[in-house]
């Protein structure tokens, strides 16, 4: 990680843990917002106006948080307005790196070798981990935001006057319900699988494992009425949050993270729901199963020999 702008140690998957061995995720540090007129958003400073060609996204196909940003980009028709770089799925000793793997790109903006070099470009004294996604402003040459929850929210509305895309992933009439469910999804499932995989005690692992499957069981029941999405006929950001974990479940979380009560195929409503979202225009372009497996199984703390399983080969 970086301390006062200097790389100090080899990359490690566990960011922090509590006294019971529970995995704790680092909070995001850059929280500015793009708005239609450049006015300040809910957090951070103003000056980031929605403009075609001004912004750049750094993502990893392996990462669910980055994946939901890519999904928003595609669903909102923003891929022609915002350029994208994809990092190498295999974590190096200095974290995310550019190039060197099929489907990974170089840093076309700055020629950086590692993602952490962008963090210190934005803040020479930055302390913390260099995570994806990163939303970068080409005009002011700085990092706008590295919190995926913020980015999907701003991409969902800030550029509508430029694209004419009216898809609303956060309708005001459902806002409170979306916030409640999304918070539960994050705690119990999105982050829950990581808490199981990176637990450093049996107690912490079992606690996370049971949370994960209690949430999956609840969601399987929620879909009993044949609704296409979590809130009925309307696709929302809660669906994006759930989908990115489901699409990685059998390939990574079932085996590597020991969330192995059952695969997703044993939960037919959730599996059909995942495939339904995958079939939406542009979504399949955001999923790279090879990157997902190569990335997760490159984590030496969990897979010291680096052997990548041959299956599954498709979703």
C-alpha positions in Angstrom: 0.0 0.0 0.0 0.9 3.7 -0.1 2.0 5.6 2.9 2.5 9.4 2.4 2.7 8.8 -1.3 5.4 6.0 -1.2 4.9 2.4 -2.0 5.9 0.6 1.2 5.1 -3.1 1.0 4.0 -5.9 -1.2 0.2 -6.1 -2.0 -1.8 -8.1 0.5 -5.5 -9.0 0.1 -6.5 -8.4 3.7 -6.9 -4.7 4.2 -7.6 -4.8 7.9 -9.2 -7.1 10.4 -10.8 -6.9 13.8 -10.0 -8.8 17.0 -12.2 -11.7 15.9 -10.5 -12.1 12.5 -13.2 -10.4 10.5 -12.1 -8.8 7.2 -12.6 -5.0 7.1 -12.7 -3.1 3.9 -11.0 0.2 3.4 -13.2 3.3 2.9 -12.9 5.2 -0.4 -11.0 8.5 -0.2 -11.9 10.5 -3.3 -15.5 11.5 -3.2 -16.1 14.4 -5.7 -19.1 14.2 -8.1 -19.7 14.9 -11.7 -22.9 17.0 -12.0 -24.7 18.4 -15.1 -23.5 21.9 -14.5 -20.4 21.3 -12.4 -22.0 22.3 -9.1 -20.9 20.4 -6.0 -22.4 17.0 -5.4 -23.4 15.4 -2.1 -19.7 15.2 -1.1 -16.4 16.7 -2.2 -15.7 19.8 -4.4 -17.5 21.2 -7.4 -16.0 21.9 -10.8 -16.7 18.5 -12.4 -19.2 19.2 -15.2 -20.7 16.4 -17.3 -19.0 16.8 -20.7 -18.4 14.3 -23.5 -14.8 13.1 -23.7 -13.7 14.7 -20.4 -13.6 11.6 -18.2 -11.8 8.3 -18.1 -12.6 5.1 -16.1 -10.0 2.7 -14.8 -11.5 -0.7 -14.1 -10.8 -4.4 -13.6 -13.0 -7.1 -15.0 -12.3 -9.2 -11.9 -13.7 -6.6 -9.5 -17.4 -6.6 -8.8 -17.4 -2.9 -7.7 -15.8 -1.9 -11.0 -18.1 -4.2 -12.9 -21.2 -2.5 -11.7 -19.7 0.8 -12.9 -19.1 -0.7 -16.3 -22.7 -2.0 -16.4 -24.0 1.5 -15.7 -21.7 2.9 -18.4 -23.2 0.5 -20.9 -26.8 0.6 -19.8 -26.8 4.4 -19.9 -25.1 4.6 -23.3 -22.0 6.4 -21.9 -19.3 4.3 -23.5 -18.9 6.8 -26.3 -18.6 9.7 -23.9 -16.2 8.2 -21.3 -13.1 6.3 -22.2 -12.0 3.1 -20.3 -8.8 1.4 -19.3 -8.7 -2.2 -18.1 -6.0 -3.4 -15.7 -4.3 -6.7 -15.7 -6.5 -9.2 -13.7 -3.5 -10.7 -11.9 -2.5 -8.8 -8.8 1.2 -7.9 -8.8 3.4 -7.1 -5.7 2.4 -3.5 -6.3 -1.2 -4.2 -6.8 -3.1 -3.4 -10.0 -0.9 -3.1 -13.1 -1.5 -2.2 -16.7 -1.0 -4.4 -19.8 0.6 -7.8 -20.0 -2.5 -9.9 -20.2 -5.1 -10.5 -23.0 -7.9 -8.0 -22.7 -5.9 -5.7 -20.4 -4.9 -2.3 -21.7 -2.0 0.2 -21.1 -2.6 3.4 -19.4 -3.4 5.6 -22.4 -3.5 8.8 -20.4 -0.3 8.8 -18.4 1.7 5.7 -19.3 1.6 4.5 -15.7 2.8 1.0 -15.0 0.8 0.6 -11.8 -2.6 2.0 -10.7 -1.1 3.4 -7.5 0.9 5.8 -9.6 -2.4 7.5 -10.5 -3.3 7.9 -6.8 0.0 9.7 -6.1 -0.5 11.8 -9.2 -3.8 13.0 -7.8 -2.4 13.3 -4.2 1.4 13.1 -3.7 0.9 12.3 0.0 -1.8 9.7 -0.4 -2.0 7.0 2.2 -4.0 3.8 1.5 -4.7 1.2 -1.1 -5.0 1.9 -4.8 -8.4 0.4 -5.7 -10.6 0.2 -8.8 -12.8 1.7 -10.1 -11.2 5.1 -10.6 -13.0 7.9 -12.3 -10.4 10.4 -13.7 -10.9 14.0 -15.0 -8.7 14.6 -18.1 -9.2 18.4 -17.9 -7.9 19.0 -14.3 -5.8 15.8 -14.4 -7.0 14.4 -11.2 -9.0 11.6 -9.6 -12.6 12.5 -9.2 -14.0 9.5 -7.3 -13.0 5.9 -6.4 -16.3 4.9 -4.7 -18.3 2.7 -7.0 -21.6 3.5 -5.2 -21.1 7.2 -6.0 -20.0 6.6 -9.5 -23.0 4.5 -10.5 -25.3 7.1 -9.0 -23.6 10.0 -10.9 -23.4 8.1 -14.2 -27.0 7.3 -13.7 -28.1 10.9 -14.1 -25.4 13.5 -14.7 -25.1 12.9 -18.5 -28.8 12.4 -19.4 -29.0 15.8 -21.0 -26.2 14.8 -23.4 -27.3 11.2 -24.2 -31.1 11.4 -24.0 -31.0 8.1 -22.2 -33.9 8.1 -19.7 -33.2 4.8 -17.9 -33.4 5.7 -14.2 -31.6 3.1 -12.0 -32.5 5.1 -8.9 -36.1 6.2 -9.2 -37.1 8.6 -6.5 -40.3 6.6 -5.7 -38.1 3.6 -4.8 -35.1 5.4 -3.3 -35.7 4.5 0.3 -36.3 0.8 -0.6 -33.3 0.7 -2.9 -31.1 2.2 -0.2 -32.3 -0.4 2.4 -31.9 -3.4 0.1 -28.6 -2.2 -1.3 -27.2 -1.8 2.2 -28.3 -5.3 3.1 -26.9 -6.7 -0.1 -23.5 -5.1 0.6 -23.3 -6.2 4.2 -24.6 -9.8 3.8 -23.5 -10.7 0.3 -21.3 -8.4 -1.8 -18.9 -7.9 1.0 -20.0 -11.1 2.8 -18.3 -13.4 0.3 -15.0 -11.5 0.9 -15.5 -11.7 4.7 -15.8 -15.5 4.2 -12.8 -15.8 1.9 -10.5 -13.5 3.8 -11.5 -14.5 7.3 -8.6 -15.3 9.6 -10.5 -17.3 12.2 -13.1 -20.1 12.0 -15.6 -18.1 13.8 -15.3 -15.2 11.4 -15.6 -17.5 8.4 -18.7 -19.3 9.7 -20.4 -16.1 10.6 -19.8 -14.7 7.1 -20.7 -18.0 5.4 -24.1 -18.1 7.1 -24.8 -14.5 6.2 -24.1 -15.1 2.6 -26.4 -18.1 2.3 -29.2 -16.5 4.4 -29.2 -13.6 2.0 -29.2 -15.8 -1.1 -32.1 -17.8 0.3 -34.0 -14.6 1.0 -33.4 -13.5 -2.6 -34.4 -16.8 -4.0 -37.7 -16.5 -2.1 -38.1 -12.9 -3.3 -38.1 -14.0 -6.9 -40.8 -16.7 -6.3 -43.5 -14.5 -7.9 -41.7 -14.5 -11.2 -40.8 -10.8 -11.1 -38.0 -10.1 -13.6 -36.0 -7.8 -11.2 -35.7 -7.2 -7.5 -38.4 -4.4 -7.5 -40.7 -5.9 -10.1 -40.5 -4.8 -13.7 -38.1 -2.0 -13.1 -34.3 -2.5 -13.3 -32.5 -0.6 -10.5 -29.0 -0.2 -9.2 -29.9 -2.9 -6.6 -30.0 -5.4 -9.5 -26.6 -4.3 -10.6 -25.2 -4.8 -7.1 -26.7 -8.3 -6.9 -25.8 -9.4 -10.4 -22.0 -8.7 -10.1 -21.8 -11.1 -7.1 -23.9 -13.8 -8.7 -21.9 -13.8 -11.9 -18.7 -14.5 -9.9 -20.2 -16.9 -7.5 -19.5 -20.3 -9.1 -16.3 -19.2 -10.7 -14.6 -17.8 -7.6 -16.6 -17.5 -4.4 -17.9 -21.1 -4.2 -14.4 -22.7 -4.3 -11.7 -20.1 -3.5 -13.8 -18.2 -0.9 -15.2 -21.4 0.6 -18.9 -20.3 0.1 -19.6 -23.9 -0.8 -23.0 -24.9 0.5 -24.2 -25.0 -3.1 -23.5 -23.4 -6.5 -25.8 -21.0 -8.1 -27.3 -23.7 -10.3 -29.0 -25.1 -7.1 -30.9 -21.8 -6.9 -32.9 -21.8 -10.1 -34.7 -18.4 -9.7 -31.4 -16.6 -8.9 -29.6 -18.3 -11.8 -32.4 -17.4 -14.2 -32.4 -13.9 -12.9 -28.6 -13.6 -13.4 -28.9 -14.9 -17.0 -31.8 -12.4 -17.7 -29.6 -9.5 -16.7 -26.7 -10.9 -18.6 -28.8 -10.8 -21.7 -29.5 -7.1 -21.4 -27.8 -5.1 -24.2 -24.2 -4.4 -23.4 -24.0 -6.3 -20.1 -22.2 -9.3 -21.4 -19.4 -6.9 -22.6 -18.7 -6.1 -19.0 -18.1 -9.7 -18.0 -14.8 -11.5 -18.7 -14.8 -14.9 -17.1 -11.1 -15.5 -17.9 -10.1 -12.3 -16.1 -12.4 -13.2 -13.2 -10.7 -16.6 -12.7 -7.2 -15.4 -13.4 -7.6 -12.5 -11.0 -9.1 -14.3 -8.0 -6.8 -17.3 -8.3 -3.7 -15.1 -8.5 -4.2 -14.1 -4.8 -1.3 -16.0 -3.3 -2.7 -15.9 0.2 -5.6 -18.1 -0.9 -4.0 -20.0 -3.8 -0.2 -20.1 -3.3 0.5 -22.3 -6.3 -1.5 -20.0 -8.7 -3.4 -22.9 -10.4 -6.4 -21.5 -12.2 -9.3 -24.0 -12.5 -10.5 -24.9 -16.0 -14.1 -24.6 -15.1 -16.6 -23.1 -15.3 -16.0 -22.1 -18.9 -19.3 -20.4 -19.3 -22.0 -18.9 -17.2 
